[in-house]
Amino acid sequence: MAAGPQLDAATVLLQWATGGLLFCWITTRRREVGLGYGWLLRASYLVIAALAAIAGYRWAAEPIRDAASIGVSAAAALALLLSVVRRRTGVSGQQRQHYESTQATADRTGIERNLNPRDAQGPEFDPRWDLAAPIIGLIGLVAAGLGGGGNQLVQTARILVGAAFLGSVTDAMLLGHWYLVQPGLRREPLLEQVSWLGKIWPLEVGLLLIPTGMWSVLSGAVDDGYGGMLGWFWAACAVMTIVLVVITRAALRERQYAAVMAATGLLYLAILTAFGTDVVARLVLET
């Protein structure tokens, strides 16, 4: 059998960190979500990237990929530091939304409140800093794909799309939770994340079906070592992921605030099925 993508902890962790930080930028660029959400994601993924470097140097060294893992962690740490330093300025979109909401409340109730937006304390954090880490991670993931043998083009494409797939579903779930902290946040940022997950899904599944791929496992041409059970488990994960995406989008069309929490719960399940779609396939194809 042709060699499939290498399933090692270093590459999987770098995929996760790179994709997660990319979709962190997709959200922070909107300037609507509070600073804490960016802090949460940058802190989490810089640790994951550091673990990727440790795993690489300890078990399956790949110089460019492992150096990139360190670079991703450092770039995420720098963006986090800049965001903390410039925290007094806040987020322009969030402040504007709060001002408009407060003004609307005052108009309805007649209760006068201090409606003056907070004066800027300096330059606002530039979300373009969040692009540095995923760009560095991209270099490392391409190196991992090209260094794995077999069909390098397909292998690299699977790794890159898998990074976006895992990152989008994780960030969408975390963003859903953020509505508990920022309940007045519009649903557009979350809808955007879920929409990206739905768009990436056919690429993810399609690339994993390309020979030698999961179609070969489902047809019996490739033995997964468990009588085909892993192949059907992968298929169930793939189908359930897109079903959960569709249901999540339907939930977010409801006006009640509880719909956001329902969508977040569905995204919890989507994380499990998304990781099953990506990781199980690569495990089977490697063997």
Stockholm file with secondary structure:
# STOCKHOLM 1.0

chainA/1-287         MAAGPQLDAATVLLQWATGGLLFCWITTRRREVGLGYGWLLRASYLVIAALAAIAGYRWAAEPIRDAASIGVSAAAALALLLSVVRRRTGVSGQQRQHYESTQATADRTGIERNLNPRDAQGPEFDPRWDLAAPIIGLIGLVAAGLGGGGNQLVQTARILVGAAFLGSVTDAMLLGHWYLVQPGLRREPLLEQVSWLGKIWPLEVGLLLIPTGMWSVLSGAVDDGYGGMLGWFWAACAVMTIVLVVITRAALRERQYAAVMAATGLLYLAILTAFGTDVVARLVLET
#=GR chainA/1-287 SS CCCCCCCCHHHHHHHHHHHHHHHHHHHHTTSCSCHHHHHHHHHHHHHHHHHHHHHHHHHSCCHHHHHHHHHHHHHHHHHHHHHHHTGGGCCHHHHHHHHHHHHHHHHHHCCCCCCCCCCCCSCCCCGGGGGHHHHHHHHHHHHHHHTSCSSHHHHHHHHHHHHHHHHHHHHHHHHHHHTTTCTTCCSHHHHHHHHHHHHHHHHHHHHHHSSSSHHHHHHTSSCCSSTTHHHHHHHHHHHHHHHHHHHHHHHHTSCSTHHHHHHHHHHHHHHHHHHIIIIIHHHHHHC
#=GC SS_cons         CCCCCCCCHHHHHHHHHHHHHHHHHHHHTTSCSCHHHHHHHHHHHHHHHHHHHHHHHHHSCCHHHHHHHHHHHHHHHHHHHHHHHTGGGCCHHHHHHHHHHHHHHHHHHCCCCCCCCCCCCSCCCCGGGGGHHHHHHHHHHHHHHHTSCSSHHHHHHHHHHHHHHHHHHHHHHHHHHHTTTCTTCCSHHHHHHHHHHHHHHHHHHHHHHSSSSHHHHHHTSSCCSSTTHHHHHHHHHHHHHHHHHHHHHHHHTSCSTHHHHHHHHHHHHHHHHHHIIIIIHHHHHHC
//
